[in-house]
C-alpha cells in the first residue's frame, strides 16, 4: 500500500515580499532588509533559521536556499541592519545587502 504525502504549496517569492512589505508598513518601528548569502544546503538554512530567530529584535525570517537570500523583518528599536549582517557573518556566511 502506498501512502501519499500531503502536497505542500510553496509560497512564491513575490508573495512573501508583499507580505513582508505589508507588515513593515503597519508598524512604524519595523524594518526589513534582504541579504544575499552563500548557503549551500538545507542544513545551512536550518542553522540560519535557528540562530537568527533568537537574535534580539528579529520579528520574522524568510530564508531561501534557492534564491540565496535572507529577508529579515526586525524591530528598529532593538537592532539594525549592521548587527543583523554581523550575526549572519558570525555563522560563517556572507551577508551582502540587496538593494
MDTraj code that builds the backbone (N, CA, C; nanometers):
import mdtraj as md
import numpy as np

residues = "UNK UNK UNK UNK UNK UNK UNK UNK UNK UNK UNK UNK UNK UNK UNK UNK UNK UNK UNK UNK UNK UNK UNK UNK UNK UNK UNK UNK UNK UNK UNK UNK UNK UNK UNK UNK UNK UNK UNK UNK UNK UNK UNK UNK UNK UNK UNK UNK UNK UNK UNK UNK UNK UNK UNK UNK UNK UNK UNK UNK UNK UNK UNK UNK UNK UNK UNK UNK UNK UNK UNK UNK UNK UNK UNK UNK UNK UNK UNK UNK UNK UNK UNK UNK UNK UNK UNK UNK UNK UNK UNK UNK UNK UNK UNK UNK UNK UNK UNK".split()
xyz = np.array([
    [0.0842, -0.1176, 0.0000],
    [0.0000, 0.0000, 0.0000],
    [0.0891, 0.1244, 0.0000],
    [0.0622, 0.2162, -0.0893],
    [0.1367, 0.3410, -0.0968],
    [0.0590, 0.4497, -0.0249],
    [0.1320, 0.5278, 0.0526],
    [0.0712, 0.6407, 0.1212],
    [0.1151, 0.7681, 0.0510],
    [0.0224, 0.8531, 0.0258],
    [0.0542, 0.9794, -0.0408],
    [0.0831, 1.0861, 0.0630],
    [0.1913, 1.1572, 0.0430],
    [0.2258, 1.2680, 0.1333],
    [0.1408, 1.3884, 0.0949],
    [0.1007, 1.4676, 0.1934],
    [0.0209, 1.5857, 0.1611],
    [0.1040, 1.6831, 0.0769],
    [0.0404, 1.7443, -0.0181],
    [0.1090, 1.8414, -0.1039],
    [0.1315, 1.9698, -0.0249],
    [0.2510, 2.0209, -0.0341],
    [0.2847, 2.1454, 0.0340],
    [0.2964, 2.2533, -0.0722],
    [0.2181, 2.3575, -0.0558],
    [0.2214, 2.4670, -0.1518],
    [0.3353, 2.5606, -0.1154],
    [0.4274, 2.5802, -0.2060],
    [0.5388, 2.6719, -0.1838],
    [0.4909, 2.8131, -0.2123],
    [0.5271, 2.9038, -0.1224],
    [0.4879, 3.0419, -0.1417],
    [0.5832, 3.1076, -0.2407],
    [0.5296, 3.1771, -0.3359],
    [0.6114, 3.2430, -0.4366],
    [0.6899, 3.3566, -0.3715],
    [0.8135, 3.3803, -0.4168],
    [0.8951, 3.4875, -0.3584],
    [0.8262, 3.6232, -0.3593],
    [0.7535, 3.6564, -0.4671],
    [0.6878, 3.7865, -0.4713],
    [0.5750, 3.7945, -0.3690],
    [0.5091, 3.6816, -0.3397],
    [0.4055, 3.6794, -0.2367],
    [0.4657, 3.7048, -0.0995],
    [0.5812, 3.6435, -0.0729],
    [0.6492, 3.6633, 0.0550],
    [0.6942, 3.8088, 0.0677],
    [0.7450, 3.8658, -0.0397],
    [0.7910, 4.0049, -0.0373],
    [0.6743, 4.0984, -0.0068],
    [0.5603, 4.0763, -0.0686],
    [0.4430, 4.1594, -0.0451],
    [0.3966, 4.1474, 0.0993],
    [0.4005, 4.0263, 0.1519],
    [0.3618, 4.0014, 0.2913],
    [0.4544, 4.0777, 0.3868],
    [0.5840, 4.0738, 0.3608],
    [0.6818, 4.1426, 0.4447],
    [0.6616, 4.2938, 0.4369],
    [0.6427, 4.3467, 0.3168],
    [0.6224, 4.4904, 0.2999],
    [0.4970, 4.5375, 0.3732],
    [0.3935, 4.4565, 0.3729],
    [0.2696, 4.4914, 0.4413],
    [0.2927, 4.4992, 0.5929],
    [0.3661, 4.4016, 0.6477],
    [0.3965, 4.4028, 0.7906],
    [0.4750, 4.5274, 0.8289],
    [0.5743, 4.5625, 0.7495],
    [0.6579, 4.6779, 0.7780],
    [0.5763, 4.8060, 0.7707],
    [0.4880, 4.8161, 0.6726],
    [0.4047, 4.9354, 0.6573],
    [0.3110, 4.9540, 0.7761],
    [0.2683, 4.8452, 0.8379],
    [0.1754, 4.8529, 0.9506],
    [0.2444, 4.8945, 1.0806],
    [0.3734, 4.8759, 1.0911],
    [0.4459, 4.9040, 1.2144],
    [0.5595, 5.0010, 1.1858],
    [0.5480, 5.1239, 1.2382],
    [0.6490, 5.2259, 1.2093],
    [0.7861, 5.1916, 1.2678],
    [0.7914, 5.1020, 1.3655],
    [0.9182, 5.0617, 1.4255],
    [0.9778, 4.9379, 1.3599],
    [0.9094, 4.8853, 1.2599],
    [0.9579, 4.7657, 1.1917],
    [1.0422, 4.8053, 1.0717],
    [1.1470, 4.7291, 1.0521],
    [1.2314, 4.7465, 0.9349],
    [1.2422, 4.6133, 0.8646],
    [1.2849, 4.6175, 0.7400],
    [1.3034, 4.4950, 0.6638],
    [1.4293, 4.5087, 0.5805],
    [1.5071, 4.4026, 0.5775],
    [1.6304, 4.4023, 0.4990],
    [1.6476, 4.2645, 0.4369],
    [1.7044, 4.2630, 0.3171],
    [1.7332, 4.1375, 0.2483],
    [1.8827, 4.1302, 0.2233],
    [1.9405, 4.0166, 0.2590],
    [2.0824, 3.9932, 0.2378],
    [2.1013, 3.8805, 0.1373],
    [2.1977, 3.8983, 0.0488],
    [2.2425, 3.7923, -0.0399],
    [2.3423, 3.7100, 0.0415],
    [2.3385, 3.5789, 0.0268],
    [2.4248, 3.4944, 0.1084],
    [2.4800, 3.3782, 0.0267],
    [2.5541, 3.2909, 0.0925],
    [2.6185, 3.1791, 0.0225],
    [2.5876, 3.0445, 0.0882],
    [2.4627, 3.0217, 0.1218],
    [2.4222, 2.8941, 0.1798],
    [2.4295, 2.7857, 0.0724],
    [2.4626, 2.6634, 0.1131],
    [2.4794, 2.5562, 0.0144],
    [2.3823, 2.4395, 0.0306],
    [2.3134, 2.4316, 0.1453],
    [2.2275, 2.3153, 0.1672],
    [2.1163, 2.3463, 0.2673],
    [2.0298, 2.2491, 0.2874],
    [1.9189, 2.2656, 0.3819],
    [1.9677, 2.2816, 0.5250],
    [2.0816, 2.2222, 0.5573],
    [2.1368, 2.2390, 0.6918],
    [2.1803, 2.3837, 0.7151],
    [2.2268, 2.4501, 0.6095],
    [2.2620, 2.5912, 0.6202],
    [2.1376, 2.6732, 0.6541],
    [2.0288, 2.6444, 0.5850],
    [1.9030, 2.7147, 0.6081],
    [1.8580, 2.6926, 0.7528],
    [1.8667, 2.5698, 0.7982],
    [1.8280, 2.5364, 0.9354],
    [1.9138, 2.6127, 1.0359],
    [2.0434, 2.6160, 1.0117],
    [2.1369, 2.6858, 1.1009],
    [2.1035, 2.8351, 1.1085],
    [2.0777, 2.8968, 0.9935],
    [2.0437, 3.0391, 0.9902],
    [1.9121, 3.0636, 1.0622],
    [1.8103, 2.9841, 1.0316],
    [1.6791, 2.9996, 1.0967],
    [1.6888, 2.9857, 1.2477],
    [1.7563, 2.8812, 1.2925],
    [1.7650, 2.8553, 1.4366],
    [1.8403, 2.9649, 1.5111],
    [1.9448, 3.0183, 1.4508],
    [2.0255, 3.1190, 1.5197],
    [1.9679, 3.2600, 1.5089],
    [1.9211, 3.2985, 1.3918],
    [1.8690, 3.4347, 1.3762],
    [1.7335, 3.4537, 1.4435],
    [1.6577, 3.3470, 1.4598],
    [1.5275, 3.3564, 1.5262],
    [1.5406, 3.4096, 1.6683],
    [1.6543, 3.3849, 1.7288],
    [1.6738, 3.4254, 1.8677],
    [1.7496, 3.5568, 1.8818],
    [1.7844, 3.6205, 1.7713],
    [1.8502, 3.7499, 1.7772],
    [1.7513, 3.8538, 1.8284],
    [1.7990, 3.9407, 1.9129],
    [1.7150, 4.0453, 1.9693],
    [1.6574, 4.1333, 1.8580],
    [1.5273, 4.1510, 1.8584],
    [1.4605, 4.2385, 1.7641],
    [1.4100, 4.1721, 1.6371],
    [1.4486, 4.0477, 1.6111],
    [1.4043, 3.9793, 1.4889],
    [1.2586, 3.9381, 1.5052],
    [1.1752, 3.9832, 1.4114],
    [1.0325, 3.9517, 1.4153],
    [0.9949, 3.8397, 1.3198],
    [1.0582, 3.8378, 1.2015],
    [1.0222, 3.7391, 1.1002],
    [1.1424, 3.7124, 1.0107],
    [1.1537, 3.5888, 0.9644],
    [1.2635, 3.5477, 0.8769],
    [1.2089, 3.4746, 0.7554],
    [1.2696, 3.5003, 0.6416],
    [1.2422, 3.4216, 0.5216],
    [1.3784, 3.3855, 0.4645],
    [1.4163, 3.2589, 0.4792],
    [1.5474, 3.2118, 0.4334],
    [1.5243, 3.1252, 0.3098],
    [1.5814, 3.1681, 0.1966],
    [1.5615, 3.0976, 0.0709],
    [1.6934, 3.0424, 0.0188],
    [1.7044, 2.9109, 0.0177],
    [1.8232, 2.8451, -0.0363],
    [1.8290, 2.8652, -0.1874],
    [1.7153, 2.8530, -0.2541],
    [1.7104, 2.8648, -0.3993],
    [1.7553, 3.0020, -0.4475],
    [1.7111, 3.1067, -0.3784],
    [1.7456, 3.2432, -0.4185],
    [1.8731, 3.2934, -0.3518],
    [1.9248, 3.2171, -0.2558],
    [2.0435, 3.2579, -0.1798],
    [2.0200, 3.3922, -0.1099],
    [1.9027, 3.4056, -0.0459],
    [1.8671, 3.5313, 0.0202],
    [1.8078, 3.5058, 0.1580],
    [1.8302, 3.6018, 0.2454],
    [1.7707, 3.6021, 0.3785],
    [1.6991, 3.7361, 0.3934],
    [1.5679, 3.7330, 0.4137],
    [1.4913, 3.8548, 0.4370],
    [1.4497, 3.8550, 0.5835],
    [1.4813, 3.9652, 0.6498],
    [1.4552, 3.9766, 0.7932],
    [1.3673, 4.0977, 0.8190],
    [1.2597, 4.0775, 0.8937],
    [1.1778, 4.1865, 0.9451],
    [1.2175, 4.2016, 1.0912],
    [1.2476, 4.3238, 1.1312],
    [1.3029, 4.3449, 1.2654],
    [1.2481, 4.4720, 1.3291],
    [1.2657, 4.4825, 1.4599],
    [1.2257, 4.5994, 1.5377],
    [1.3435, 4.6963, 1.5399],
    [1.3262, 4.8139, 1.4799],
    [1.4336, 4.9130, 1.4702],
    [1.4810, 4.9628, 1.6069],
    [1.3975, 4.9479, 1.7081],
    [1.4352, 4.9926, 1.8423],
    [1.5318, 4.8960, 1.9092],
    [1.5393, 4.7726, 1.8580],
    [1.6195, 4.6702, 1.9243],
    [1.7422, 4.6263, 1.8461],
    [1.7425, 4.6479, 1.7151],
    [1.8559, 4.6049, 1.6337],
    [1.8623, 4.6890, 1.5069],
    [1.9640, 4.6657, 1.4264],
    [1.9761, 4.7365, 1.2989],
    [2.0405, 4.6446, 1.1951],
    [2.0498, 4.6932, 1.0738],
    [2.0998, 4.6111, 0.9633],
    [2.2434, 4.5638, 0.9854],
    [2.3263, 4.6495, 1.0421],
    [2.4659, 4.6128, 1.0651],
    [2.4781, 4.4973, 1.1650],
    [2.3998, 4.5018, 1.2705],
    [2.4028, 4.3938, 1.3700],
    [2.3517, 4.2627, 1.3106],
    [2.2488, 4.2717, 1.2269],
    [2.1941, 4.1514, 1.1640],
    [2.2953, 4.0911, 1.0669],
    [2.3624, 4.1763, 0.9895],
    [2.4656, 4.1283, 0.8970],
    [2.5788, 4.0625, 0.9752],
    [2.6181, 4.1229, 1.0869],
    [2.7243, 4.0656, 1.1694],
    [2.6839, 3.9287, 1.2238],
    [2.5585, 3.9123, 1.2593],
    [2.5093, 3.7835, 1.3096],
    [2.5172, 3.6755, 1.2022],
    [2.4854, 3.7123, 1.0788],
    [2.4927, 3.6166, 0.9676],
    [2.6382, 3.5793, 0.9416],
    [2.7243, 3.6794, 0.9402],
    [2.8672, 3.6554, 0.9164],
    [2.9287, 3.5690, 1.0256],
    [2.8823, 3.5882, 1.1483],
    [2.9310, 3.5087, 1.2615],
    [2.9001, 3.3596, 1.2425],
    [2.7925, 3.3302, 1.1693],
    [2.7552, 3.1921, 1.1403],
    [2.8392, 3.1331, 1.0271],
    [2.9186, 3.2170, 0.9607],
    [3.0065, 3.1697, 0.8551],
    [2.9562, 3.1937, 0.7128],
    [2.8568, 3.2813, 0.6979],
    [2.8005, 3.3105, 0.5663],
    [2.8226, 3.4570, 0.5320],
    [2.8240, 3.4863, 0.4016],
    [2.8323, 3.6257, 0.3616],
    [2.6959, 3.6898, 0.3815],
    [2.6956, 3.8210, 0.3992],
    [2.5707, 3.8947, 0.4175],
    [2.5839, 4.0282, 0.3458],
    [2.5506, 4.0278, 0.2176],
    [2.5569, 4.1495, 0.1371],
    [2.4148, 4.2015, 0.1177],
    [2.3936, 4.3244, 0.1579],
    [2.2601, 4.3837, 0.1492],
    [2.2173, 4.3939, 0.0033],
    [2.0932, 4.3516, -0.0228],
    [2.0344, 4.3601, -0.1559],
    [1.9588, 4.4918, -0.1625],
    [1.9836, 4.5679, -0.2652],
    [1.9178, 4.6999, -0.2783],
    [1.7853, 4.6868, -0.3493],
])
top = md.Topology()
chain = top.add_chain()
for i, resn in enumerate(residues, 1):
    res = top.add_residue(resn, chain, resSeq=i)
    for name in ("N", "CA", "C"):
        top.add_atom(name, md.element.get_by_symbol(name[0]), res)
traj = md.Trajectory(xyz[None], top)
